[in-house]
Amino acid sequence: MASFSEARETPVEQLWEEIDDIHAGMLGLEGSHMHMQPMAPFADPKTNTIWFFTKRIRIWCRR
């Protein structure tokens, strides 16, 4: 559980600790006709990246 003192002193570390405790979540695109999908996040604080693993491969957006 997050503490206010830790969040003030090391907010980035506190955020990654909280994200690391999340085992499942719902992810979707705003304005999309598609329903939100359950995803399993994998936090990689070294690269400031959160990867989401899905049951199926779908391409929702491209760069």
N, C-alpha and C positions, 0 to 999 in steps of 0.2 A: 504494500500500500504506500502511496506517495505521502511524503511529509512536506509541509510548506517550507521548512528550513532547508531541506535538501533541494527542493525545487528552486529556491532563490539562489542557493550557492552553486549548484551544478544542474541547470535546467536541461541541458542536452542529454547528460547521462541519465537523469531521472526519466526523461521521455523514453529513451531506449529501454530502460528497465521495465517501464510500464508496457511498452509495446511487446517486449519479450514474453510477458505473462499472458498475452492474448493468443488463444489457440484456434479461434475461428471467428469469422466475421462475415458481413454481407457487403458486397461490392457491386456498384452499378454506375451507370453514366447518367448524369442529369439530362433530362430532355429526351432520353432514349425510350423507345417503345418496349424495350426488353425489361424483364423483371430482374431484380437484384439477385445475385448469385452467391451461394456460400463459398467462401474462400479460406484457405489456410495460409496465414502470413508467415514469412521467414524474414526476420529482421537482420540486416547486415549493417551495423553501426559504423564499421570501418569505411564503407563507401556511401553512407547515408542513404541506403536503399532499402525498400521493403518489397520483397518478391511475394507474389501471390500464386499459389498452386491451385489449379482447378482440376475438376474431373475430366473435362473435355478441353480441347484446344480451340479457342475462339479468338479471332482477331477483331477487336472492337474499334481500335483506332490505329492509325499509322502515322509515322513522322514523315 
